[in-house]
Amino acid sequence: MSSRGNLETNQLRINIENQLERLMTQLNDLEEMREELDEEEYITTKQETLEQLKEFQKSLLKTMKFN
C-alpha cells in the first residue's frame, strides 16, 4: 500500500473512532441528563441516537467489505 493509502486509511480509522466516541458520549450525556428531560424528549433522543449507531454500524460493515 502506498504512503498516501496508509495516510487515508489512518485518517478513516480516526474518523470512525471519533464518530463512535461522539455517539457513545451522546448516549452517556443523555443518561446523565435524564432527570432534566421530559420523558418524551428522553425517549425520542435516545431512539434517534440508537438509530444513528445502527446506521454507523451498517456503514462500517459496508466499508470493511471493500477492504
C-alpha positions, 0 to 999 in steps of 0.5 A, a space after each residue: 500500500 502506498 504512503 498516501 493509502 496508509 495516510 487515508 486509511 489512518 485518517 478513516 480509522 480516526 474518523 470512525 473512532 471519533 464518530 463512535 466516541 461522539 455517539 457513545 458520549 451522546 448516549 452517556 450525556 443523555 443518561 446523565 441528563 435524564 432527570 432534566 428531560 421530559 420523558 418524551 424528549 428522553 425517549 425520542 433522543 435516545 431512539 434517534 441516537 440508537 438509530 444513528 449507531 445502527 446506521 454507523 454500524 451498517 456503514 462500517 460493515 459496508 466499508 470493511 467489505 471493500 477492504 
